[in-house]
Amino acid sequence: MTRIPTKTDILDWISENPTLTSKRDIAKAFGIKGAARIDLKRVLKELEHEGHLEKRKKTYRDPDRLPPVSVLQVQAPNADGDLFARPLEWHGEGVEPIVLVVPRQSDPALGEGDRILAKLQVVHEEDHNYEARLIRRIGSSPRKVVGIFRKGAEGGRIVPIEKGSDKEWTVAADATGGALEGELVEAEQAGPKGRMGLPRARILLRLGDPTAPRAVSLIAIHHHGIPDDFPEDVLAEADRMKPAGLKGREDLRDLPLVTIDPSDARDHDDAVFAEPDDDPKNPGGHVLWVAIADVAHYVRPGSKLDAEARRRGNSSYFPDRVVPMLPDRLSGDLCSLHEGVPRACIAVRMTIDAEGELRRKKFVRGLMRSPASLTYERVQAAMDGRLDDQTEPLLDPVIRPLYAAYAALKAARERRQPLNLDLPERKIALDDEGKVVSVDFTQRLDAHKLIEEFMVLANVAAAQVLNEKDVPLLFRVHEEPPADKLESLRDTAEAAGFTLAKGQVLKTEHLNRLLDQAAGSDDAELINLSTLRSMTQAYYSPKNFGHFGLALRDYAHFTSPIRRYSDLVVHRALITAHGWGDDGLSPHEIDKLEQTAQHISDTERRSMMAERDTTDRYLAAYLSDRVGAEFTGRIAGIARFGVFVKLDETDADGLVPIGTLGREFFHFDRDSGTLMGADTGRVIAIGMRARVRLIEAAPVTGGIAFEMLEIEDETYAGGARRVPGGKRRGKRPGTAPRRKAAKAGKKDAKVKRKVNRQRRTTR
């Protein structure tokens, strides 16, 4: 009679032979034949019911172990550049296995979100540690969508909130995640297209009421994939941090380094002080101090904090919240240069001459204590004679010397001629409920410019010192405009009656002359916007290509390590250059500077897009109860399907669908960026004055649609639109359904991004 193996025998066999786990393999191993297979099947079923084994197709495996060949999803590299992955099927108990991906030279580069088929080998049984060798890459992370859930009989559908996306997603009944009708949800693609060719989705998160005021930034955060929750181990690491002491640092606590920030600042990472230089060889010169939070002391290479900070790349700022790069224990506490408390810093002492030129610089690692946390408005008020109890004693010893040093830096700036664009910034004010109460333009005070010039000089000093000491770093690079964009700007300028020098090496001073010609004219905004759009985008690089916009040869970001990973890298480079400790740039970090530069350039763009989308949605919400009202503005963009108008009152911009422009057909000229009427020859161009009526404002998508009333005081009557050959197309805009205007407004996403792509700082 054939002996049936015990349960222990079977488990031991499977453990020792993870690739031979089918019923046939087990029967063959124990010599079981004929009717005895029925008894073996019974034992295997018992082991399965007891939870010792899991049946996968026709094989059995230990549920607390991964199969020898598994599907994994690659995670972001850690601080050392190692790739880890998580198993997509894990049903065991306890901690999820840790899988290290061991690449071979022939393997393709893997990125976060990639799904791979890999062969696994156990490294530490007790800790569930595995090593994985790539078999093949089988795809990337499923596409995600944020939208409104609409309940249906067999599950429901998701209506995306992204402008320009008309395609809905279907959700099966077992994939709704309990979402309610009208809720904002985040979902991922769940497989191939379903009925009617629509993609299928599985709901991952319920985000609540999409019309709630504070849902606006939440939509952008999830839509752009910005990490907004810190892992528990990262928070735990931050919570263990203690304030830095004086050991190994220069004592700067008696130096009156003050912070000057917006009134709603969430952190304070820079402090300044200035005094006249008493060196007789430098008459009229100044000594400037810029102290920056020593984030590198707390966020060390190889730590969980460092890996998370690098993953985020930077903080993201919204009108109602901040998604910080560092946990609040650091960003809002230990690293923030609060008034009256000792704080670790890296400071630079700079000597400038009477003309504002940098003559000497010296970096120190110190401990400071700020006597005051001031705002731009209070500092400016003090200089204008409106003192308060705190600024009065600081006026002569601190505030006036800052402005005296700024006067010298301003003179140097005027000689250097950085690009001098005049583009006001919007400030959206919210009430306690998160509802927009006003949209104003930020006032540019001398106090703002003072801090800006101090920070630019400190950034220059950091780049120069690291160049001199031949230590690798990340430069902030801004290259000159490409020839085609420059030629387009020249055409725009000539059409407006201005000139842009040709046939010479382009300098910012040439562009500034153009901007000066246009200043105060009706075409000033057109020339400023066109100049901005001709620019390339600034980025990070371990190679120094200079900064065209600032007219500087050496430039690196040093002054904001609480909110930018680039600055933390520069701080570590300074630590290495000066031999201040073991928390400088590691050889591994130096090897991957190129990847770090690309990654944080990408995260910066991601944040800018999310911040801009949030602003668009807040503006749409602000205007949503004014549908039918008339506004004045300027044409800010031209597309084949319509005209973008930017309002004077709020700087909001929306689309006028081309079908509502009049009774004639309009030709789109891509090269000149204009529309021309086929019958009248009327030309519509960027910069023209316009009066429009608001047709649609959709807070969830941020889409705004207008009806054109006047361009340059010429009335644009609605009506059927004629096409060549005498045929008519369309209906009078007054009778067109409002939903058509809304649908046309949604088409602005792709072109609007292109039109506004350069609406970001080049500093």
ABEGO torsion letter per residue (X at the ends): XBBBBBAAAAAAAAAABAABABAAAAAAAAGBBEAAAAAAAAAAAAAAAAGABBBBEABBBBAABBBABBBBBBBBBBAAGBBBBBBABBABBEBBBBBBBBBBAABBBBBBGBBBBBBBBBABAAAGBBBBBBABBAEBBBBBBBBBBBBBAAGEBBBBABBGBABBBBBBAAAAGGBBBGBBBBBBBAEBBBBGGBBBBBBABBAEBAABAAAAAAAAAAAAGBBABBBAAAAAAAAABBBBBABGBBBAAABBBBBBBBAABABBABBBBBBBBABAABBGBBBBBBBBBBAAAABBBGBAAAAAAAAAGBBBBBAABBBBABBAAAAABAABBBBGBBBBBBBBBBBBBAAGBBABBBBBBBBBBBABBBBAAAAAAAAAGBBBAAAAAAAAAAAAAAAAAAAAAAAAAAAAGBBBBBBBBBBBBBBAAGBBABBBBBBBBAAAAAAAAAAAAAAAAAAAAAAAAGBBBBBBBBBBBBAAAAAAAAAAAAAAGBBBBBGBBBBAAAAAAAAAAABGBAAAAAAAAAAAAABBBBBBBABBAEBAAAGBABBBBAABAAABAAAAAAAAAAAAAAGAEAABBBAAAAAAAAAAAAAAAAAAAAAAAAAAAAAAAAAAAAAAAABGBBBBBBBABBBAAEBBBBBAAAGBBBBBBAAAAEABBBBBBAAAGBBBBAAAGBBBBBGBBBBBBBABBBAAAGBBBBBBABBGGBBBBBEBBBBBGGBBBEBBAAABBAAAAAAAAAAAAAAAAAAAAABBBAX
